[in-house]
Amino acid sequence: MDELVDILDDYGNYTGHTCLKSEAHLKGLFHPTVHIWFYTNKGQILWQQRGAQKDTHPLLWDVSVAGHIGAGEDMAIAAVREVQEEIGLEILPSELHEIGFFKSVHKHSDTLIDKEFHHTFCCELKVSLHKLTKQETEVEDLKFIEIGTFEKRVEQNELEGFVPHDLSYYQVIVGALKKRL
């Protein structure tokens, strides 16, 4: 779905300009997104397998929930909206715990350049996997991976099958989730 997004400068500051998400991707303009990492009190991370029809990284395992922040939209409200859309879970903004703000650049093709700043949160998942409802156009599958298991994969840089985020990003995520347990 094409939506209006705010345009950011190279440092993540709002420029006061907006454009359609498709134009931001075509021109390689920075724009804001949200990432929400769900974890369980048993030390598991919820992973989303991206839909087969996605333009970027189809069928790779990725952050529990992610999406674009609409122009003028509050980032916590965007996070809550994306969680409801992608996995059918209703959460409150107060359940989100900020992890950080990450710059990401991926040139997929000459007409698709992802230049984003990810506002990244974690949230405890308090329901079982079968209570979640996958958004058919976005999510192929959901699964849990033990934090320690994923941490070892990160340490050994064995991330085949996962979206190629910077290794340092995954290290920060693992550290933040371990602190929540």
Steps between C-alpha positions, in 0.01 A plus 500: 500500500636840406481759774629847572824499705714769656840559341805504725851633446813282516499526881135407555369853548161591356533729198140623491446326166280199423450274201348165415691198630546380141670829408725483809608149393548603137712806586676351802365753750535433872172440683400361842388148585422302814640162604337310784682198643277270704652272762353253749575460869646161400780671305364464149493752214199513268612497136295588195564337165441766238230432244590327173372797298701767684721723282785475749639189668207267423482192725791611721460510878478849644402713797171396667317802355619790286344775295508855381399795713240705316562871445434683826426175686633447852756216498341314794157520333657372176655210693167408661327522160760281328480235775122483460522487118780243467434256785150592622615591852373800690759668720527834675774755432603465866597135433771609254857535627734703283817328383640765269509682169684332211601621156455245221580516128425217255514547125286219362495632142525829312132561573484374859735663749405454865646784706337484841543588862352223716344610828543171681307363796454175688186371664423191703273257318246374752293276272579174328605483136170350386312807631673722243342570162740543207430774247484292182666753268788573739571194714570148376569342839583566864732306729699523821878473529673484837695820568815299581472305174468818296780665698734217396398544136581871525835432671593255222349723228282208386197697388403332177121509467472824702459853366853641464487771765839622622660256741527782757122547480437136587757522783318799653164321469628184673654708780182702551279190511729322745476802734119472499509142634 
